[in-house]
Amino acid sequence: MLNGSLSYANMDKEVEDEKNFLFNIYTFVLIIIFISNCILNYFFLKDYTYVIVFLILIFIMFLTLFLPNSIRFNKILVFLTFYILGLLTFYCDIIAGKDAMNYLSYISLTTAMSFFFNYRKDKIAIITLIVSFIVFFLINYYTNYSLLPNLHQNLSFTEQHYIRFYKTLEVVFCTLVAVYFIHRKEKIIIRYIVETEGLNKRLKENKQILSRDLYDMAVNNNPLFISSFSSSFPNFFNSILKINPQIIAPELEICALIKLGLRTKEIAQVTKSTVRSVENKKYRIRKKLNIPSDVDTNLFIINTFNIDD
C-alpha cells in the first residue's frame, strides 16, 4: 500500500476538484435559506426591515459565485463568514425569543463547517467556531433572552410557531445537503481505494518489465536517466507528446518516474524538490493530458502510456 502521507496528498487533489462544485452548491443553499427568511418575515412576521437585511445578504452571496477561487477559498474569509453568520443567528435568537428556536441555525452552521474546512489543517478555526456558537447559545440561555430588550420583536404564539416550523425545515434541508456531500466524498474515497489497488498491481508488473539498471539510475539521480529511458522506450514520451506537445521536459521526467513506480516523496528526493512542488507538476500534467477528475494521475499514466509498444 502507499504510505499515509502520499494517500492524503492524492486524496487532497481529488477533493480539490470537488471543492468548487460543493462551494457553489452550499452558496445556493444559503441563498435559498435567506430567501426563505425573506418570505417568513414579509408574509408571516410583517417585519420589512429584516426583509431588506436578508435581501442584502442574498445579493452578497450571489456575488461570491463570481469571485476568483483564491478569494472564495481563503480560510480567513471563510472563517469570518461563518462567524458573522453565527453572530446573525445570535442576534436573531435574542430578538425573536427562546420559544422561536432560532438557535437551531447553529446546527446548520456546524454541519456545513465540515465541508469548508480540513480538520487536519484547520483544527483551530473549527474549534473556535464551535466554541463561539456554544457561547452564543449559553449567553442567551443564562440571561433568559433578556439582552437588547428594546429590539425584542415580542412575537405572538402563532408567529413563534411559524419560526419554529421554518427552523425545523431549515435543519432538515441542511442535513439532506450534508448527506449528499458525504455521499460524494465517499464515492471519491471508494474510487481512490480501488484505483490504488490497481496502481499497486501495475507497479509490481512494471518493476518486473523495466531494467533494474534504469531504475537505479532514476533513484540515484543519474543525469543520463532521461536519455537512457528515452532510448530504451521511445514510444513512451512520443505517446505523451502526441496528446499535448506543450508538455515540457521536467513534466516528462515526472511521467517517467511515475511509470517506474516512484512515489511522490521519492520523486521529490530524486528531483531535489519538495513534495508540494511535485504535486503541482502532477496537477499541471493532469490538466495538459485532460485526465478526467475521477481518474488518478499515476494510474492514468501507468495504464495509458505503455513502454513496450
Order of alpha helices (4+ residues) and beta strands (2+ residues): alpha-alpha-alpha-alpha-alpha-alpha-alpha-alpha-alpha-alpha-alpha-alpha-alpha-alpha
